[in-house]
Amino acid sequence: MALTPVDNRRARISQILRSANGPVTAIEIAKRLLVGERTIYRDIAAMKACGSPIEGAAGFGYMMRRK
């Protein structure tokens, strides 16, 4: 079964955060994925609600919690 565009974008957000050495802002992610900043905020909120280990906040940046 193919991923939906939203699922694909969220997978790409996860990849970006996992490969980063520090916090990545929503603006940076939005530019890389060619979507609006608000879309990234919504996606990250949804991902966190589903249990993704994302830390951070608007204005500071986001990163994946490392084990």
Secondary structure as UniProt FT lines:
FT   HELIX           5..19
FT   HELIX           26..33
FT   HELIX           37..49
FT   TURN            50..51
FT   STRAND          54..57
FT   TURN            58..60
FT   STRAND          61..64
//
